[in-house]
Amino acid sequence: MDEATVSLESRELSKTYFSSEPPTEVLRGIDLSVRAGEFLVVMGASGSGKSTLLYSISGMDRPTGGNVTLEGRELTSLGDAEMSTVRLTRMGFVFQQPHFLSNLDVRDNILLPALRAAPKKGREAAVSRVDALMERFGIAHLKKHGITQVSGGQLQRASICRALAGEPSVLFADEPTGALNSSMSTEVMDAFTDVHRGGTTIVMVTHDPGVAVRGDRVIYLRDGVLVDAREIGAWEPGTAQRREDDLLAWLRDLGF
Ligand SMILES: Nc1ncnc2c1ncn2[C@@H]1O[C@H](COP(=O)(O)OP(=O)(O)OP(=O)(O)O)[C@@H](O)[C@H]1O
């Protein structure tokens, strides 16, 4: 892959948990290049190491071997403070269960990390960025709502706004639809498609082939090894069924 087009890269990435006896070797020599603007999906059976891969390439956890580079900068050698700054300013995160502060309304929950990511730009700039994001993802009317007054799908769209508020270059998502019913899942994946079309690189873990079809490429992990990858091209609503059938056939061959 042309160096200029690579956003995120891992080489010989490994992760072993020494907290168990014997130690658990979870990732074994993962070589991965994610193109700038690519929507990459990580699949594999339960326990294959998907979340561990996401945490290791995003600096949420330290790998035990190999290295990770983001936009040409090696992350694995950074200290904790530098790594926190990279996470805050260059990365966004969406998890299965959104964690929001219950004493703040929806907008202030989104605003908080935006202010921390770019304090010099000032509050006014952060507020207008957050308002534009809430408008874009259809939750502008929920600004003053408490976090218990909105649906799971709306809350997950608020998570996406929060993750994008610091203008990251990569958005990491771990089972973002795992706790949602199918209509909420579609509304959240429409938001991811919108983020993707806006040019943000996305790395998403999911076990759901109907969600995975939103990606450009799916990689498959087995016992911590990247065993296969499939380019599925740009998602369009009319192609969803064909893509899902193709993906399911591939996954079946892999024993999923
Ligand atoms: N902190 C930890 N200490 C010890 N072992 C761990 C730790 N975190 C994860 N593991 C183990 O690492 C393996 C991979 O876990 P991981 O959560 O990455 O898998 P996964 O593919 O995301 O699974 P799932 O689809 O069930 O979420 C599992 O065997 C898990 O028990």
The ligand as an SDF file (V2000), in Angstrom:
LIG
                    3D

 31 33  0  0  0  0  0  0  0  0999 V2000
   -7.5710   -8.2380   30.7970 N   0  0  0  0  0  0  0  0  0  0  0  0
   -7.5240   -9.5120   30.3840 C   0  0  0  0  0  0  0  0  0  0  0  0
   -6.8280  -10.4360   31.0760 N   0  0  0  0  0  0  0  0  0  0  0  0
   -6.7720  -11.7090   30.6590 C   0  0  0  0  0  0  0  0  0  0  0  0
   -7.3590  -12.1750   29.5240 N   0  0  0  0  0  0  0  0  0  0  0  0
   -8.0730  -11.3010   28.8110 C   0  0  0  0  0  0  0  0  0  0  0  0
   -8.1920   -9.9200   29.1830 C   0  0  0  0  0  0  0  0  0  0  0  0
   -8.9550   -9.2990   28.2440 N   0  0  0  0  0  0  0  0  0  0  0  0
   -9.2970  -10.2280   27.3330 C   0  0  0  0  0  0  0  0  0  0  0  0
   -8.7610  -11.4400   27.6770 N   0  0  0  0  0  0  0  0  0  0  0  0
   -8.9070  -12.6830   26.9030 C   0  0  0  0  0  0  0  0  0  0  0  0
   -8.4500  -12.4300   25.5980 O   0  0  0  0  0  0  0  0  0  0  0  0
   -9.2190  -13.1820   24.6560 C   0  0  0  0  0  0  0  0  0  0  0  0
   -9.7190  -12.2500   23.5710 C   0  0  0  0  0  0  0  0  0  0  0  0
  -10.6330  -11.3100   24.1370 O   0  0  0  0  0  0  0  0  0  0  0  0
  -11.3200  -10.1910   23.2540 P   0  0  0  0  0  0  0  0  0  0  0  0
  -12.2950   -9.4840   24.1400 O   0  0  0  0  0  0  0  0  0  0  0  0
  -10.2990   -9.3950   22.5660 O   0  0  0  0  0  0  0  0  0  0  0  0
  -12.0870  -11.0790   22.1690 O   0  0  0  0  0  0  0  0  0  0  0  0
  -13.2790  -10.6900   21.2040 P   0  0  0  0  0  0  0  0  0  0  0  0
  -12.9930  -11.3690   19.8990 O   0  0  0  0  0  0  0  0  0  0  0  0
  -13.4790   -9.2210   21.1930 O   0  0  0  0  0  0  0  0  0  0  0  0
  -14.5010  -11.4200   21.9220 O   0  0  0  0  0  0  0  0  0  0  0  0
  -16.0520  -11.0440   21.9990 P   0  0  0  0  0  0  0  0  0  0  0  0
  -16.5920  -11.1500   20.5910 O   0  0  0  0  0  0  0  0  0  0  0  0
  -16.6260  -12.1140   22.8830 O   0  0  0  0  0  0  0  0  0  0  0  0
  -16.1630   -9.6700   22.5830 O   0  0  0  0  0  0  0  0  0  0  0  0
  -10.3140  -13.8760   25.4340 C   0  0  0  0  0  0  0  0  0  0  0  0
   -9.9020  -15.2110   25.6620 O   0  0  0  0  0  0  0  0  0  0  0  0
  -10.3590  -13.1080   26.7220 C   0  0  0  0  0  0  0  0  0  0  0  0
  -10.7720  -13.9310   27.7940 O   0  0  0  0  0  0  0  0  0  0  0  0
  1  2  1  0
  2  3  1  0
  2  7  2  0
  3  4  2  0
  4  5  1  0
  5  6  2  0
  6  7  1  0
  6 10  1  0
  7  8  1  0
  8  9  2  0
  9 10  1  0
 10 11  1  0
 11 12  1  0
 11 30  1  0
 12 13  1  0
 13 14  1  0
 13 28  1  0
 14 15  1  0
 15 16  1  0
 16 17  2  0
 16 18  1  0
 16 19  1  0
 19 20  1  0
 20 21  2  0
 20 22  1  0
 20 23  1  0
 23 24  1  0
 24 25  2  0
 24 26  1  0
 24 27  1  0
 28 29  1  0
 28 30  1  0
 30 31  1  0
M  END
$$$$
